[in-house]
Every structure is written in structure tokens, then in C-alpha cells.
């Protein structure tokens, strides 16, 4: 799973962003100040950073410079200001993009996907057994026909696509769905979601080729996986 570093001092915005990003299949590390951001950088590797320009103990411009020097990952600024000076300053500091608050969730996810693809850190599409998933647009198609998934079904599918060579335990999936739903998800609920997802994406849900059961352990993605 791709790792997002979120630096945002508004706790309510940060909470909503963490839920949104996790629902899209990202792992999120959160810091609310420049000091916390520097501490997190010391012990973690990231694929992309989302940085608020206004921080209580500094500004996002300096955090951007420090992130670029430490890991050279794509940086997207989150700012309440859309004045030209802030935009130009951010881009000159090495930022890859910026988005002005309040922003539309799907626009943010699309910009993250674009930045990851440009950096070579994320495939833009997945193919498996007639299933095509475009993570930039969030569109899922089976044999060329669009399939409409719920937010949790899409989240579940992304977990498998982002871990193509791993067996994923039921406990791991329960944690993922719990984070996305914001409420307790039990073992029976997971079984129901797996069943619903298979009914939508498999040619023969009774004999699945995309999401395979690993007896006594969990599930894994089927063979023939490809990304681009």
C-alpha cells in the first residue's frame, strides 16, 4: 500500500483526510506540527506528502524542503490561500502540486494519483481476469462494462490490488474495513463484503479467479495480475 505523509494542524480536517485516504487504500502517517513532521521523517519512508502551508510552529514551505532533502517524494500543498504568491512560492520550493481548501475529495485523490504516477511510484491501472481498475478515476470495469462498487467494496478491492503477492489475513481485512467504515466491522460482515465483491467482479463467483480463499488464513489475489 502507498504511504501518505499528512502534515495538517487542523485536527478536524486531518481526521477527515485520514478517513478519506485510508478508504482509498493508502496508509497514512499524520503530524500536526513541523516538529512532529521532522520526528516522523526520521523513522518512516513515504510515497507522497500532503502538507498544510500554515503550521503552528513554522510553515509548510520549510517542511517541503526537509522532506525533499530527506526522501525526495512528491509533495502536494494544502492551503486556505489561493493567492498567486503562495502558489508560486510553493512550486518554487519544489512542490509538485497544490490544492486550495475547501477541496473536493475526488479531486484530491485524482491529484495524488497523478503525482504518484509522475514520480513512478504508482501504477495507474490494474488488469486481472477481465477486470480493469483505473485508480486515478476510481472506475472499475469488467469485460469493458463499468461495475459500481460501494466505498467499502472498492476499499477491499484496492487492498488486494496493492498487495498482489501477499496472503491477506481476515484480521488485516477487518482492520482495513473498520478504518474505512469508522465503526466496528465483524467477521460475518467481512464475509458478506467478500461475497458481494465477488458477485460484482468475478465471472463465476462460486469459482473465483480474482479473490482466492486461502484456507485457514485469509485471501490472496489471483494469478495473471498486471499493472501499468
Long-range contacts (C-beta under 8 A, 24 or more apart in sequence): 1-25, 1-26, 1-27, 1-159, 1-162, 1-163, 2-26, 2-27, 2-47, 2-48, 2-116, 2-121, 2-122, 2-162, 3-27, 3-28, 3-29, 3-44, 3-45, 3-46, 3-47, 3-48, 4-28, 4-29, 4-46, 4-47, 4-48, 4-49, 4-50, 4-112, 5-29, 5-31, 5-37, 5-40, 5-41, 5-44, 5-46, 5-48, 5-49, 5-50, 5-67, 5-73, 6-30, 6-31, 6-49, 6-50, 7-31, 7-32, 7-34, 7-36, 7-37, 7-49, 7-50, 7-51, 7-52, 7-55, 7-60, 7-63, 8-32, 8-50, 8-51, 8-52, 8-78, 9-33, 9-52, 9-54, 9-55, 9-56, 10-52, 13-101, 17-50, 19-179, 19-180, 19-182, 20-105, 20-108, 20-109, 22-155, 22-176, 22-179, 22-180, 23-151, 23-152, 23-154, 23-155, 23-179, 23-180, 24-109, 24-155, 24-158, 25-135, 25-155, 25-158, 25-159, 25-161, 25-162, 26-112, 32-56, 33-57, 33-58, 34-58, 34-59, 34-62, 34-63, 37-63, 37-66, 37-67, 38-63, 38-66, 41-66, 41-67, 41-70, 41-71, 45-71, 46-71, 46-73, 47-73, 47-74, 47-116, 47-119, 47-121, 47-122, 48-73, 48-74, 48-75, 48-76, 48-112, 48-115, 48-116, 48-119, 48-121, 49-73, 49-74, 49-75, 49-76, 50-75, 50-76, 50-78, 50-112, 51-75, 51-76, 51-77, 51-78, 51-95, 52-77, 52-78, 52-79, 53-77, 53-78, 53-79, 53-80, 53-81, 53-86, 53-90, 54-79, 54-80, 60-90, 61-89, 61-90, 61-93, 64-90, 64-93, 64-94, 64-95, 65-93, 65-94, 68-94, 73-119, 73-121, 74-115, 74-116, 74-118, 74-119, 74-121, 76-111, 76-112, 76-115, 78-103, 106-138, 109-138, 110-136, 110-137, 123-227, 123-228, 124-228, 125-227, 125-228, 126-161, 126-225, 126-226, 126-227, 127-225, 127-226, 127-227, 127-228, 128-161, 128-210, 128-221, 128-222, 128-224, 128-225, 128-226, 129-202, 129-203, 129-209, 129-210, 129-222, 129-224, 130-203, 131-201, 131-210, 133-157, 133-161, 135-161, 140-201, 142-200, 142-201, 142-203, 147-200, 147-201, 148-200, 149-197, 149-200, 150-196, 151-180, 152-177, 152-180, 152-181, 152-193, 153-193, 153-196, 153-197, 153-200, 155-180, 156-193, 156-194, 156-197, 157-197, 157-201, 160-210, 160-211, 160-219, 160-220, 160-221, 161-221, 161-225, 161-227, 163-221, 164-221, 164-225, 164-227, 165-221, 166-220, 167-214, 167-217, 167-218, 167-219, 167-220, 168-218, 168-219, 168-220, 169-217, 169-218, 170-218, 170-219, 171-218, 172-218, 173-218, 173-219, 194-219
